[in-house]
Amino acid sequence: MKQTPLILSIIALVAVAAMGIAQLTSDGKGGKSKSANEENAETLSAGSIVWFDLDRVTNEYDMANDLRSVVETKVQGISDEINRRGNKLQSDLNKFQSDLDKGLLIRSVAEQKSQKLQQQQNSFNTYAAQKQQEIAEEQQVMLNQIADAINTFIQQFTKDNGYTMVIANQGGILAMPVAAGDPELDVTDAVIAGLNAEYVKTKGKASSETEPAAEEKAE
């Protein structure tokens, strides 16, 4: 009744999910001073086709970093609990197997313990599967929130500046869809600055809305 590989594989899957979140937006935040890239964006004429580095945006967008931290904390808590339960189950399995090997259990007791451990194993597998699904949902919601915020900003950014088109470039071995582009048309810094400015206003608004409620509660 040794289930070590199964338990370890479940724990490993959760660990991989946690690593995936950490790698999603792993770089630090950029400087706050206006760059030449931002100044370029301000001087480009209406009708220009511009591009931005999506990897940099997701790495330097404050909301993306804040959401990632929240999800990482949740995933770490889930991972710790799965590890705790898995280790406890493995300890019980090892003890049962040791007692069997030493002939310390009569047949009827061994059968009862075996059935109980199998139920515990099934319960653990169900719990781990549910938590893996929970992690996947947390990741997807985080991605959706980041994508929605960036898309909403880019729509307004394009309209405000009168650009014909704004193209997202994701880098990689060969940057796509911009394999080669004029640096003068790179508006990445302007996009990051604008997104972070909008996020600061959103956070400030949320804080001001919660403060009166807190004061009323205190009264």
Disulfide bonds with the S-S distance in Angstrom:
none
